[in-house]
């Protein structure tokens, strides 16, 4: 395996587990960073992502979002998939990994939860890859520094985890399930005959579970059983054609993938400028509805990487700064701002949901002027703005709508996840490769 460029090979007889082991061994030996791609003639795709020879993520086109919803519910039950929002045009094959990284960095999930989910994805994807191994028609690798994975949550020994998958597949075949895909959906075909073969209670359970939209993997999670055990129980009914197996399409992609432009609202061109640095578009929008009608110019920055360049360009009179952000915390950004001579005395107000004494003390140490708890309150925001950045009498404009902004609902706004994680450690990673 080379250390640059890419390669695509057309395969006649598919790919075997021994061939995959050989590729994994080579990846480890060469400290490969990049991805291995596999595809079938009917368009199914698999991608295995490596960082310095370690397997860090896997993805496949088959039931991609069904898998994501199922495993997110299993390992991160407090996170609802539809509460995750992004502002990206592109939808990378490793998007789920980036979302987990952001959720972990924001302390919405634990590292253990993220690792468990990633391992489950890896095991499922590799199982499916080996299951259809002989149908693989193309394979290839692409060398990439993988800055998106600069701090992997769960770097696996690829050969070891493949050994576990081989054991799972051997169990599957030994149970006589070689002709059944875990992604297939059971459907009751002959209910009257099935009733005669099982107890009334068992039939009622089967009728409840087998509704034509749950795969074998979905049913295993719902019932809390091992996949092999569950399928082995159903196999006699498959063989007698009492329960059939069919294919279902994947779930639709999660919502929230349209890029939203940063809010830049101005009033009087000579009015004082207020900047809000917060990776949540809801907070930025709420601040806009408060600040702009009061007569200030307003700019929001949702990507903290761009904060300092914008501050140097715009030279605001007041900064509202989020405390918890994925690339750099509010403490770090505040300290960076204070190192710039023209910003030694600029008012910096920390925004946070953590309103503790330790946070207040630490904020003061790095040079913050004030502290404002979330969710943002219109009266408190304007009081702080008028305190640190008074308006001339002719500048103020009464708001059209005096009502406070709508309360913010709980959501997990990922921001631009790809850029977020690339920029996070670009400087030190690029030097090490």
N, C-alpha and C positions, 0 to 999 in steps of 0.2 A: 504494500500500500504506500503510495507516494505521499510526500508531504506538501504537495501543491497540486493545483488543477483539479480535474475531475475525470471520472471514467464511467462509461456505461457499457454493460455487457448484455448481449442477448443470450438467454438460456434456453436450451432445447429440452432438457429433462428436469427443469425446476431446480430447486435448491434443497439440499438435505440438511439435517441438523449437524452432521459432521462438517459440512462445508461452512455452515454458519459459525460453528465453533472455531474453525480455522480463521475466519475473518475476524472474529472477536479477539483471538490470540494475536493476530497481526496488529489490530488496533491498539491493544495493550502494549505490545512490544515497541511500536513506533510512537506511542503517546499521541495517537491520532485525535485531532479535534475537527469535527465535521459531522457528516451524517451518511448513513448507508440507506439507500433507497431500493425498494423492491416494488414490482408491479405485475399485474396479471393482464392477460389479453382483454378481459372484460372491464378494465379500468380501475380495479381495486389497487390501492397504494398503501405502502407501509414506509415509515421513515424512523430510523434509529439514530438518536443524537448522542454524540460522544464529546467528552471534554477531557483532553489529555489522557486518552485511552480508557476512560471510565464511561460507562453507560449512564446517561443522566435523564433521558426522556425517550419515549416511544410514542408514535402516533399512527393511526390507520384511518382510512377513509370509511371503512365499514362501521356503521353505528357509532360514529365518532361522538355525536352529541348525546345519544342515548347512554353511552358509557359515561360521559361526563356528568350528566344529571344523576345517574344511578350512584356512581361512586362519590360524588359530592354529597349526596343525601346520606350515604352510608358513613362516611368518615368526617364530614363537616356539617352535621345536621342543622346547625344554627345559621348556615349561609344558604339563602334561597338563590337559585341560579338566576332568576329574573331580577334580582336586586343588584346584579353585577353590571356595571355600565362602562363602556369604553368610548373613546373619541378617536378611533383609528379608521382609516380607509382600508388598510390591508388587514387580512385575517390570517395570520401565520399559522402553520401546522402545529406549532408549539404554543399557541395562545393559552391553552389551559394551564401549562406550566408557568407562564408569566403571571397569570391571574393568581395562582397559588403563591407565587413568590411575593406578590404585592400584598395579598391577604396576610401572609406571615409577617412581612416587614411592618405592617400596620397593626399587628397583634390581634387580628380578628380570628386567626387560627394559630394553633401551636405548631412547632416544627414537627412534632410527632405525628400530628394529623396530616400535615403536608407529605411527609415521608411515606406514611401508610397509603395515602391515596396514590402517590406516584408509583409506589411498588405495585399496587393493584393494577394500575394502567399498564405498566411494563409487563407484568405476568400475562395479562389478557392479550395484549398486542402480540407478544412473542408466541403465545399459544396459537393464536389465529394464523400467524405467519407460518409456523411449522405445520399446522393442520392442512393448509393449502399449498404446502411446499412444492409439490410436483407441478402445480399450476402456475408457479412464478415464471414469467417469460423474460423479465428484464431485471437486472440489478446494477447498482453503481454506487459510487461514493463521490462526495463533494467535500473538498477540504475547506474548512472555514474556522476562523479563530473562535467563533461562538461567544462573542462578547455578551450575548443575551444570557448566557449561562456562566458568567464569570465567577459566581459564587454558588455552585450547585447545591441544592437542598439535599439531594440524595444521590451521590455518585456511587453507582453499583459496579462490582466486579462482573462484567458482562458474562464471562464464562461460567461463573458460579450461579448466577441467576438463570442462565439458560439451562443449567443442569436441573434446577428446580422445575422449570417448564417441561423439560424432557420427562421428568418423573410424573408430572401431572398428565402429560399426553399418554404416557405408557399406561397409567391408571385408566384413562379414558378408553383406550383401545382394549385393555384387558377386561373391561366391563362390557365389552361388546358394543361400544358406542361409536365405532369408527365411522359410521355413516351419518352420524348426527352432529350438526354444528351447534355449539352453545348459543349462537346468535339466531337460531331458528325459533319460531313461535309455535307452541303447541295449540292445536285446535281440536275440539271434540267433534268427531265426524259422525259417529253412530251412537248417539246418547242412549237409546233403548238397550242396546247390547252391552254398553258400558255399565249401565245400572245393574245388569244381571251379574256382572263380574266383580263388583265391589259392594261394600256395605253402603247403606243409605247415607251414613255420615261421611264416608269417604267420597262418595259421588257429590254430595253437597259441597265438600271442600274443593274438589276438582272443578266443579262448575263455577265456583266463586273465583278460583285462581286463574283458570284457563278461560280467558275472555277474548282471546284473539289479538292481543296487543302487547303481551308480556313475553319476552324471550326466556329461554331456559336460564340464562344468567339473571334476568330480572326476577324470575320466580325463586331462584336460590337466595337472592338477597331478601326478598319479601318473606320467605319462610324461615330464613336463618339456617338453612341446610347447606352442606357442601354441594357444589355443582354436580360432582360425580354421583353422589348418593341420591340426589333428587332425580337425576336423569335415569339412573339405574332402576328406580322405582317405576318410572313412567315407560321405560323401554318395552316391557311386555305389551303394553297397550299400543305402542307405536307398531310393533311387529304384527299385531293382529288388526292393524288399521282402524282401531277404535278411536285413537287419537292421532291426528295427522300433524305434520310439521310444515310450516309455510314460512315464507320470507316477508319481512315488513320493511318499509323504508325507514331511514333514520329520522330522528326528531329534527325539527327546524332549528337553525342556528339561534343562539341567544340574541336577545335584542340589544340595541345600544351600540352599534358599530359605525354609526355615521359620525364623521368628524364635525365637531362643533367649533366654530371660530371663537377666538378669545374675545371677551367683551371689552370694547373700547368705546366709552361714551364720553362726550365732551359737552360742556355748556359754553359759558363765556371763555374764549381762548386765553384770557388773562387771569382766570380764576385759579386759586391754588389747586395743586394736583394731589390726589390721594391714590396710593397704589395698594392693592390687596394681593398678597402672595399666598395662594391657597390652591391645592390640587383638586378641590371639589368645585365643580361648576355651579352646584346649587348654592354654596356659600358665596361664591363670586357674584352670582346673579342677585342674591339677597342683598349683598353689600352695595351693588350697583343701584338697586331700587331705593336704598336708603341715602347713599352719598350723592348721587347725581341730581336728584330733585332738590337737594338742599343748596345747590349752587356751586358745588365743587366739580372740577374735572376728575375723571375716574378712569383708571386702567387696572385690569386684573391680569395676573400672571399665574397660570395654572401649572406651568412646568418650571420648577425651581432652578433648573439648569440655566434658564434664560433670565433669571431674576436680576443678577448683578449687571449684565450688559444693559438691560432695560432701565435699571435705576440710574446708571451712569448717563444714559441717553436722555431720560426724561427729567431727572433731578426733581423728584417729588418733594412735597412739603411734609408728608405724613405717610407712614407705612403701617399697614395691618399685616401681620405675619403669622401664618398657621404654625402651630408647634409641631404637629406630627405629619411629616411628609416622607415619602419613600426614598427619595434620593439623598436628601440632607434634612436634618431636623431644623426646626425653627431656631434652636439654640445655635446651631452651626452657622446658619445663614446670618443670624443677627451678629455673631462675632465677626463674620467676614465683612459685613456692611460697616461695622465700627472700625475696621482696619483702614478703610478708605477715608482720607482726610476730610473730604467735603461732606461726609456723612457722619462726622464725629458727634454732632449734636442733633441730627434729625430725629424726630420722635418716632419710635418703633413700638407698636402695640402688639403684644403676643395674643393670638387667638387660639383657644384650646378648650377641649371638653374636660381637661384635667385642671381643676381649680384648687390645687393643693398648695400648702405652704412651701413644700420642697420645690415645686415648680416655680413658684413666685420668686423664691430666693435665687434659684438658678438663672431665671430670666434676668433678674437684676444684675447678677454677676457678669453675664455676657453683654450687658448694656441695654437691655430693654427698658423703655420708658414707662410702660404700663402693661396691664394684663386684662384681657376681656374674655369672659367665659362664653362658650357656645351652648345652645344655639344663639346666634347674634340677635340682640334686642335693639330695635331701631332707636329708642330713646337714649340708650347707653352709648351706642355708636356715635350718634350725633353730639352727645355731650362731650365725648372724648375728642371728636373732630373739632368742635368749637373751642375746646380747651387748648389744644395744641396747635390749631391752625385756624385762628379767627378769620371770619370773612368780613370784608368791607361792607358797609350798609347797602351799597348799590349792587353788590354781587349776588346776595342771597335771592333765591327764587322759591316762592312757596310751592310745596309739592302739589301736584294735581290730585294725588290720592294720599290722604293723610293716614290711611290705615297701615298698620305694620305689615311686613312681608308674611307670606304664608309660612307656617312652621315647616321645617325641613323633616321629611320622612327618612327613616333609616334606610340607607342604601350604601352600596360599596362601589364608589366610583373609582375605576382603575386608572383614570387618566390615560395617557398614551403609554401603554405598558411596555412596548418594545423599546421605545426611546428611553423610557425611564430606567430600564435595567441595563441598557447599553451604556448610558452615560454614567451610571452609578459607579462603575469601576473601570472605565475605559483607560484612564491614565496609567494605573499600575498594572493592569492586565497586558496592555499593549507592550509595555517594557519587558514583561516576563516571557513573551512569546517570540 
